[in-house]
């Protein structure tokens, strides 16, 4: 097994394992349909909220997801965590052959129905 293959296997078997770090997540690309995936959520300042000038308080953080699930995340895509909180993708922070790391901020949209296109 090559090093890249080992990293991909570790991502799938350990990092994105729901018994380890991952949680069920709903990801919806702009204009797309919802897709249920596994992802690792990490909130900045341990989930603390911050205020964007002129906007309400919002959580923000990073999410790690498999490239096989979401190959090209884009600013404006929507993502929901296991608690049903809805976030908007702000940027692609990092990319490897196996994973994408995105920055997210809590959306003003309050229901999962928005993310599923209902």
ChimeraX attribute file (.defattr): number of C-alpha atoms within 10 A of each C-alpha:
attribute: neighborCount
match mode: 1-to-1
recipient: residues
	/A:1	7
	/A:2	7
	/A:3	8
	/A:4	12
	/A:5	12
	/A:6	11
	/A:7	16
	/A:8	19
	/A:9	15
	/A:10	14
	/A:11	17
	/A:12	17
	/A:13	13
	/A:14	14
	/A:15	20
	/A:16	22
	/A:17	17
	/A:18	14
	/A:19	10
	/A:20	11
	/A:21	13
	/A:22	21
	/A:23	18
	/A:24	17
	/A:25	22
	/A:26	22
	/A:27	28
	/A:28	23
	/A:29	19
	/A:30	14
	/A:31	8
	/A:32	13
	/A:33	12
	/A:34	18
	/A:35	16
	/A:36	13
	/A:37	16
	/A:38	24
	/A:39	27
	/A:40	21
	/A:41	20
	/A:42	15
	/A:43	16
	/A:44	14
	/A:45	11
	/A:46	10
	/A:47	12
	/A:48	12
	/A:49	17
	/A:50	15
	/A:51	10
	/A:52	9
	/A:53	7
	/A:54	6
	/A:55	9
	/A:56	12
	/A:57	14
	/A:58	16
	/A:59	20
	/A:60	24
	/A:61	21
	/A:62	20
	/A:63	22
	/A:64	22
	/A:65	27
	/A:66	23
	/A:67	17
	/A:68	11
	/A:69	17
	/A:70	16
	/A:71	14
	/A:72	11
	/A:73	22
	/A:74	16
	/A:75	15
	/A:76	15
	/A:77	19
	/A:78	27
	/A:79	27
	/A:80	23
	/A:81	19
	/A:82	14
	/A:83	9
	/A:84	15
	/A:85	16
	/A:86	25
	/A:87	26
	/A:88	24
	/A:89	24
	/A:90	19
	/A:91	17
	/A:92	17
	/A:93	12
	/A:94	11
	/A:95	16
	/A:96	12
	/A:97	13
	/A:98	19
	/A:99	21
	/A:100	22
	/A:101	21
	/A:102	22
	/A:103	21
	/A:104	26
	/A:105	21
	/A:106	21
	/A:107	19
	/A:108	14
	/A:109	14
	/A:110	13
	/A:111	14
	/A:112	16
	/A:113	11
	/A:114	12
	/A:115	26
	/A:116	17
	/A:117	11
	/A:118	7
